[in-house]
Every structure is written in structure tokens, then in C-alpha cells.
Amino acid sequence: MTKTEEPAAGTRPEGAGNEAEAARRVRDLFGAIAPRYDFLNHLLSFSCDRWWRRRTARRVRDWLRPGSCVLDVCCGTGDLTFALEREAHKQAGGSVAICGGDFVHGMLVRAREKAIARSSGSCFLGVDALALPFADGCFDLIAVAFGFRNLANYAVGIEEFRRVLRSGGLLAILEFSEPPGPVFGRLYRFYFERILPGIGGLISGNRRAYGYLPTSVARFPSPEDLAESLRTAGFANVRYERWMGGIVALHLAQRPGTKNAKVEAS
């Protein structure tokens, strides 16, 4: 499967003819697999998803300062939220306000159950990433792990993130990518397109949801294209780094301002 010549404007699950239909189908797909979502994430990624989220939290630790406000958009069952919370405790004790937001009710139910089990101080809210219910400039950090790809309109999502970030605030987008190397790329696509949907579908009972995953990754803009979209939207200090041979990429960008912070190497 190859990328389209023009970067996609937003996700389009099979049968979706417009943005509203795309959003509804994404909500239905992820709602259907919510009960087995964590187990399958860890199984199908060989638990690398845990490390990717922890590493993301370490990379943005300078924005986890006392008094900071943080939003994990498209939070799913909250794994990135909890990784950010653990890192925040190391940096600033319990003085960082962290919120996870998602528009899939089943995911939020699971996230809240996990928060109670962990005695977490993070809150979880039902939010639409394309129409965030927050005032302008109220977050120091916005993070998204494997959810940005599922937005029905990427440009609107980026603009919403920029709107609710404070001057100097950081946007971190962790997302799947197709490896650039020919040999590893073929192996990756074979696993992603042939093996993963079968295992995911068998365990979750919803092969369609796990068939959507490789299709959405194939249509998603390349790291270079996403970086350019962030620059076009007015973000500064835009950069990205590929991990594990390029199967995931972390994008970092700041809303222009005076905050003096740096991304920590790890």
C-alpha cells in the first residue's frame, strides 16, 4: 500500500464520504474495540507502545513545570496521560494539572477506571479535538499519541491545538509512520497489512477496526509533510524524529512566544 500523491486532508474510513461521517465511523470503530484496546496495543506492538509513550513524556519534561496545564488529546484509555503524570511528579511533584480528552465514551470509561486504580490526579473529559471546549491560550503542553491520524480534518485539528496553547507552549504529536528503508519497509507493511489485522480482528472480534489501522497509516502525511503543515499553521521550532527504523515519529512544535524551554534528549 502506498501513500496518495497529495497529503490527506483527514482520515476517511471505508464508506465515509465527508468529515462528519468519518468522525462517526472512527468513534464507532474505537468504541467497539475499547474493552480489548490496551491488551491488543501491547500485544501487537510487542509492548513498544509503552516505551514510546514514556519516551515522549521524557522528551517534553521541561514543559511539566509547577503550575503547568497539560492536555492529552485523543487520549484513548489514558496511557500517555499517565506517562505524563509520572514524569510530572518527578519534575514538579503534584503541581501539574493534566487532563485527558477523547470523544469515544468507551475509551474514557476505561481511562477513568485506570485512574481510580492508580489513584491518579488526572481528569478525563469527553472532547472533540476539532472543537476543543477550552479558552484560548490555556495549556502549556498539548500531546497526542496515535490519535491525530484519526482526525477528520488535520488542518482544523492543528489550528485548534495552536489556539488553546499559550505563547511558547509545546505541541507533541506521536504518530505511526511508514519506514523509509526498502527492506524494513516491506517487512513492516507485511506485518501491518497481513498479520496485525488478523490477530487484532480475532481477539477483538472486529477485523474492520484493525484493517482500518494500516489503511489510515498509509494515507497519513509523511513526517516531512506534517512538519510543513505545522509551519504553515504558524508553529515555530518545528522538528521531528523517527524512532525504531521510522515506524513511529515524534513531532514537536511551539506556539511562538517567550517561554524559554528545551526538549530533553533521552
C-alpha positions as a printed NumPy array, in Angstrom:
array([[  0.   ,   0.   ,   0.   ],
       [  1.425,   3.389,  -0.954],
       [  0.661,   6.92 ,   0.065],
       [ -1.537,   9.081,  -2.069],
       [  0.258,  11.742,  -4.094],
       [ -1.425,  14.579,  -2.185],
       [ -1.347,  14.617,   1.639],
       [ -4.708,  13.578,   3.044],
       [ -6.95 ,  16.316,   4.454],
       [ -8.129,  13.955,   7.174],
       [ -8.953,  10.338,   7.834],
       [-11.593,   8.685,   5.693],
       [-12.597,   5.235,   6.943],
       [-14.204,   2.996,   4.352],
       [-17.618,   4.318,   3.371],
       [-17.127,   7.801,   4.825],
       [-17.988,  10.479,   2.311],
       [-17.43 ,  13.582,   4.433],
       [-15.893,  14.772,   7.687],
       [-18.97 ,  14.162,   9.818],
       [-19.309,  10.604,   8.562],
       [-15.573,   9.998,   9.042],
       [-15.753,  11.166,  12.657],
       [-18.777,   8.977,  13.35 ],
       [-17.133,   5.895,  11.868],
       [-13.914,   6.479,  13.841],
       [-15.955,   6.841,  17.032],
       [-17.829,   3.615,  16.306],
       [-14.654,   1.685,  15.415],
       [-12.781,   2.631,  18.565],
       [-15.846,   2.273,  20.753],
       [-16.205,  -1.313,  19.544],
       [-12.63 ,  -2.288,  20.48 ],
       [-12.313,  -0.287,  23.713],
       [-12.614,  -3.345,  26.037],
       [ -9.592,  -5.055,  24.416],
       [ -7.744,  -1.931,  23.315],
       [ -4.946,  -1.948,  25.91 ],
       [ -4.265,  -5.666,  25.627],
       [ -4.052,  -5.527,  21.843],
       [ -1.91 ,  -2.38 ,  21.824],
       [  0.689,  -4.087,  23.991],
       [  0.449,  -7.412,  22.158],
       [  0.602,  -6.09 ,  18.601],
       [  3.411,  -3.613,  19.317],
       [  5.369,  -6.129,  21.429],
       [  4.881,  -3.61 ,  24.288],
       [  6.835,  -0.95 ,  22.382],
       [  3.821,   1.357,  22.741],
       [  4.569,   1.663,  26.469],
       [  8.144,   2.736,  25.749],
       [  7.079,   5.179,  23.02 ],
       [  4.745,   6.971,  25.414],
       [  7.257,   7.029,  28.263],
       [  9.911,   8.399,  25.918],
       [  7.522,  11.088,  24.689],
       [  6.879,  12.137,  28.285],
       [ 10.622,  12.395,  28.927],
       [ 11.158,  14.422,  25.772],
       [  8.681,  17.104,  26.916],
       [  9.633,  17.153,  30.588],
       [ 10.695,  20.812,  30.509],
       [  7.05 ,  21.803,  29.986],
       [  5.98 ,  19.803,  33.062],
       [  6.78 ,  22.602,  35.495],
       [  4.976,  23.662,  38.673],
       [  1.692,  25.269,  37.693],
       [  1.702,  23.948,  34.127],
       [ -1.514,  22.848,  32.424],
       [ -1.332,  19.838,  30.1  ],
       [ -3.832,  18.305,  27.676],
       [ -3.575,  14.802,  26.236],
       [ -5.855,  14.904,  23.176],
       [ -7.349,  11.714,  21.729],
       [ -6.188,  10.13 ,  24.975],
       [ -7.85 ,   6.745,  24.461],
       [ -7.541,   4.768,  27.679],
       [ -5.081,   7.27 ,  29.159],
       [ -1.676,   5.621,  28.795],
       [  0.051,   8.811,  27.628],
       [ -1.805,  10.808,  30.287],
       [ -0.404,   8.531,  32.977],
       [  3.098,   8.628,  31.467],
       [  2.97 ,  12.438,  31.534],
       [  1.687,  12.333,  35.101],
       [  4.582,  10.119,  36.239],
       [  7.109,  12.409,  34.584],
       [  5.42 ,  15.478,  36.051],
       [  5.732,  14.048,  39.556],
       [  9.465,  13.704,  39.002],
       [  9.764,  17.282,  37.762],
       [  7.216,  19.188,  39.82 ],
       [  5.579,  16.944,  42.39 ],
       [  1.801,  17.049,  42.104],
       [  1.526,  20.656,  40.935],
       [  0.933,  19.987,  37.212],
       [ -2.703,  19.874,  36.045],
       [ -3.127,  17.115,  33.456],
       [ -6.308,  16.375,  31.53 ],
       [ -7.046,  13.614,  29.044],
       [ -9.701,  14.159,  26.406],
       [-11.364,  11.834,  23.888],
       [-14.66 ,  11.624,  22.013],
       [-15.063,   7.847,  22.388],
       [-17.085,   7.122,  25.508],
       [-15.835,   3.552,  25.896],
       [-12.228,   4.74 ,  25.943],
       [-12.99 ,   7.336,  28.621],
       [-14.728,   4.727,  30.778],
       [-11.596,   2.589,  30.702],
       [ -9.323,   5.598,  31.316],
       [-11.32 ,   6.608,  34.395],
       [-11.226,   3.053,  35.745],
       [ -7.446,   3.031,  35.373],
       [ -7.194,   6.465,  37.004],
       [ -9.079,   5.213,  40.061],
       [ -6.902,   2.109,  40.287],
       [ -3.774,   4.279,  40.125],
       [ -5.095,   6.965,  42.485],
       [ -4.365,   9.339,  39.617],
       [ -4.971,  13.059,  39.902],
       [ -5.603,  13.424,  36.178],
       [ -9.092,  14.104,  34.879],
       [-10.719,  12.697,  31.75 ],
       [-13.259,  14.606,  29.679],
       [-15.317,  13.989,  26.575],
       [-13.909,  16.368,  23.962],
       [-13.821,  16.702,  20.194],
       [-10.294,  17.534,  19.026],
       [-11.73 ,  19.605,  16.17 ],
       [-13.75 ,  21.826,  18.531],
       [-11.94 ,  21.867,  21.869],
       [-14.111,  23.239,  24.718],
       [-11.302,  25.348,  26.18 ],
       [-10.437,  29.027,  26.164],
       [ -7.649,  30.411,  24.022],
       [ -4.141,  30.04 ,  25.397],
       [ -4.83 ,  27.875,  28.437],
       [ -2.344,  24.974,  28.024],
       [  1.429,  24.843,  28.279],
       [  1.629,  21.441,  26.593],
       [ -0.635,  19.514,  24.254],
       [  0.28 ,  15.905,  23.497],
       [ -1.308,  13.428,  21.097],
       [ -0.292,   9.762,  20.85 ],
       [ -1.581,   7.782,  17.865],
       [ -4.777,   9.799,  17.68 ],
       [ -4.009,  12.703,  15.376],
       [ -4.102,  10.343,  12.386],
       [ -7.786,   9.668,  13.13 ],
       [ -8.945,  13.281,  12.891],
       [-11.396,  14.026,  10.1  ],
       [ -9.582,  17.285,   9.296],
       [ -5.885,  17.621,  10.151],
       [ -5.657,  21.366,   9.451],
       [ -8.573,  22.157,  11.767],
       [ -7.04 ,  19.971,  14.477],
       [ -3.692,  21.758,  14.213],
       [ -5.404,  25.146,  14.391],
       [ -7.359,  24.105,  17.479],
       [ -4.158,  22.933,  19.172],
       [ -2.481,  26.229,  18.366],
       [ -5.477,  28.188,  19.644],
       [ -5.527,  26.624,  23.109],
       [ -1.744,  26.677,  23.565],
       [ -0.148,  29.528,  25.452],
       [  2.658,  31.549,  23.878],
       [  5.74 ,  29.352,  23.948],
       [  3.622,  26.264,  24.582],
       [  4.615,  22.94 ,  23.063],
       [  2.704,  20.574,  20.781],
       [  3.898,  16.952,  20.709],
       [  2.38 ,  14.541,  18.183],
       [  3.445,  10.892,  18.348],
       [  2.185,   9.007,  15.324],
       [  2.79 ,   5.963,  13.175],
       [  4.813,   6.398,  10.001],
       [  5.91 ,   4.192,   7.143],
       [  9.614,   3.249,   7.358],
       [ 11.72 ,   4.771,   4.555],
       [ 14.037,   1.767,   4.058],
       [ 13.022,  -0.672,   1.278],
       [ 13.779,  -3.923,   3.139],
       [ 12.474,  -2.973,   6.575],
       [  9.6  ,  -1.138,   4.897],
       [  8.44 ,  -4.311,   3.146],
       [  8.64 ,  -6.341,   6.351],
       [  6.759,  -3.642,   8.23 ],
       [  3.985,  -3.476,   5.627],
       [  3.66 ,  -7.262,   5.538],
       [  3.155,  -7.354,   9.304],
       [  0.941,  -4.26 ,   9.366],
       [ -1.282,  -5.283,   6.466],
       [ -1.368,  -9.083,   6.739],
       [ -0.611, -10.175,  10.307],
       [ -1.869,  -7.356,  12.528],
       [ -5.451,  -7.159,  11.157],
       [ -5.877, -10.921,  11.551],
       [ -4.682, -11.058,  15.155],
       [ -6.445,  -7.845,  16.125],
       [ -9.663,  -8.906,  14.485],
       [ -9.601, -12.371,  16.037],
       [ -9.077, -11.132,  19.602],
       [-11.252,  -8.013,  19.423],
       [-13.956,  -9.543,  17.265],
       [-13.702,  -6.568,  14.933],
       [-11.413,  -7.139,  11.961],
       [-12.684,  -3.968,  10.302],
       [-11.191,  -1.811,  13.062],
       [ -7.774,  -3.402,  12.703],
       [ -7.99 ,  -3.292,   8.93 ],
       [ -8.53 ,   0.455,   9.261],
       [ -5.182,   0.892,  11.053],
       [ -2.783,   0.094,   8.163],
       [ -5.015,   1.936,   5.703],
       [ -5.029,   5.074,   7.83 ],
       [ -1.255,   4.968,   8.284],
       [ -0.695,   4.551,   4.539],
       [ -2.848,   7.614,   3.812],
       [ -1.38 ,   9.737,   6.597],
       [  1.002,  12.56 ,   5.607],
       [  4.707,  11.799,   5.807],
       [  6.692,  13.33 ,   8.685],
       [  8.019,  15.924,   6.249],
       [  4.511,  16.873,   5.11 ],
       [  3.142,  17.051,   8.649],
       [  6.068,  19.251,   9.706],
       [  5.313,  21.581,   6.807],
       [  1.643,  21.72 ,   7.822],
       [  2.674,  22.765,  11.323],
       [  4.901,  25.528,   9.951],
       [  2.126,  26.731,   7.647],
       [ -0.223,  26.922,  10.653],
       [  2.2  ,  29.28 ,  12.399],
       [  4.133,  26.959,  14.666],
       [  7.822,  27.62 ,  15.303],
       [ 10.789,  25.37 ,  16.127],
       [  9.128,  22.546,  14.201],
       [ 11.101,  19.303,  14.19 ],
       [ 10.515,  15.586,  14.156],
       [ 12.444,  12.445,  14.926],
       [ 11.877,   8.939,  13.675],
       [ 12.074,   6.037,  16.12 ],
       [ 12.613,   2.311,  15.589],
       [ 13.574,   2.498,  11.955],
       [ 10.861,   5.013,  11.177],
       [  7.731,   3.115,  12.23 ],
       [  6.804,   5.985,  14.542],
       [  7.667,   9.677,  14.501],
       [  7.53 ,  12.279,  17.249],
       [  6.711,  15.792,  16.037],
       [  7.475,  18.785,  18.245],
       [  6.437,  22.381,  17.593],
       [  5.959,  25.541,  19.642],
       [  3.433,  28.3  ,  19.509],
       [  5.595,  31.395,  19.065],
       [  6.234,  33.228,  22.312],
       [  8.76 ,  33.976,  25.002],
       [  8.818,  30.764,  27.036],
       [ 12.432,  29.595,  27.327],
       [ 12.362,  25.825,  27.43 ],
       [ 14.105,  22.998,  25.691],
       [ 13.271,  19.461,  24.686],
       [ 15.276,  16.981,  26.707],
       [ 17.228,  14.253,  24.942],
       [ 16.535,  10.719,  26.09 ]])
